[in-house]
C-alpha cells in the first residue's frame, strides 16, 4: 500500500541506516512509500516493524534535546500517516 509521509524523519532513518520502505515517488516535502516492500534482504514486515519502532521512539521525545524536536514531530506525523497510535505528546 502506498502512503504519503514527511521527508524529515525518513531522511534521518537513512542517515542512521535504519530499515526503510521503498520510495515510490516524492514531492518537495513528502515521500510516497510502499508499505508492502522490504528493504534489501529484509521482508516488508521486518522493514515496517523497524521503521515504526523508530518512529514511536522519536515521537515519544522523552530525553531528547531541542535540536531533534523537528524530527520528533515528523516521526509523529509519520505514525499518523501510517495509521499508528501516536504518543499523547502529539495528539491526533
C-alpha positions as CSV (number, residue, x, y, z in Angstrom):
1,X,0.0,0.0,0.0
2,X,1.3,3.5,-0.9
3,X,1.4,6.0,2.0
4,X,2.5,9.7,2.0
5,X,4.9,10.6,4.8
6,X,7.1,13.6,5.7
7,X,10.6,13.5,4.4
8,X,12.4,14.7,7.6
9,X,12.0,11.5,9.7
10,X,12.6,9.2,6.7
11,X,15.8,11.0,5.8
12,X,17.0,10.7,9.4
13,X,16.4,7.0,9.3
14,X,18.5,6.8,6.1
15,X,21.3,8.7,7.9
16,X,21.1,6.2,10.8
17,X,21.0,3.1,8.5
18,X,17.5,2.1,9.7
19,X,15.5,-0.3,7.5
20,X,13.1,1.9,5.5
21,X,10.3,1.1,3.0
22,X,10.9,1.8,-0.7
23,X,10.1,5.3,-2.1
24,X,7.7,5.2,-5.0
25,X,7.7,9.0,-5.7
26,X,8.4,12.3,-3.9
27,X,7.3,15.9,-3.7
28,X,9.1,18.8,-2.1
29,X,8.3,17.7,1.5
30,X,6.9,14.2,1.3
31,X,7.7,10.7,0.1
32,X,5.2,8.2,-1.1
33,X,6.4,4.9,0.3
34,X,5.4,1.3,-0.4
35,X,4.5,-0.3,2.9
36,X,4.4,-3.8,1.2
37,X,8.0,-3.7,0.0
38,X,11.0,-4.8,2.0
39,X,14.5,-3.2,2.3
40,X,17.1,-5.4,0.6
41,X,17.0,-8.8,2.1
42,X,14.5,-7.8,4.8
43,X,10.9,-8.6,4.4
44,X,8.2,-5.9,4.4
45,X,7.1,-6.9,7.9
46,X,10.7,-6.5,9.2
47,X,11.2,-3.2,7.4
48,X,7.9,-1.7,8.6
49,X,8.4,-3.0,12.1
50,X,11.8,-1.4,12.4
51,X,10.6,1.9,10.8
52,X,7.5,2.1,13.0
53,X,9.5,1.2,16.1
54,X,12.0,4.0,15.5
55,X,9.1,6.5,14.8
56,X,7.5,5.6,18.1
57,X,10.8,6.1,19.9
58,X,11.3,9.6,18.4
59,X,7.6,10.6,18.7
60,X,7.7,9.9,22.4
61,X,10.5,12.6,22.6
62,X,11.5,11.8,26.2
63,X,15.0,12.9,26.9
64,X,15.8,14.5,23.5
65,X,17.4,17.9,23.1
66,X,15.6,20.6,21.3
67,X,17.7,20.2,18.2
68,X,15.8,17.0,17.3
69,X,12.3,18.4,18.0
70,X,11.6,18.7,14.3
71,X,12.5,15.0,13.7
72,X,10.2,14.1,16.7
73,X,7.3,16.0,15.2
74,X,8.0,14.4,11.8
75,X,8.1,10.9,13.4
76,X,4.6,11.6,15.0
77,X,3.3,12.7,11.6
78,X,4.7,9.6,10.0
79,X,2.9,7.4,12.6
80,X,-0.4,9.2,11.9
81,X,0.1,8.8,8.1
82,X,0.6,5.0,8.7
83,X,-2.5,4.7,10.9
84,X,-0.5,4.0,14.0
85,X,-1.1,5.2,17.6
86,X,0.8,8.5,18.3
87,X,2.1,9.3,21.8
88,X,0.0,11.8,23.8
89,X,2.6,14.5,23.3
90,X,1.4,14.8,19.7
91,X,-2.4,14.1,19.8
92,X,-4.2,13.3,16.6
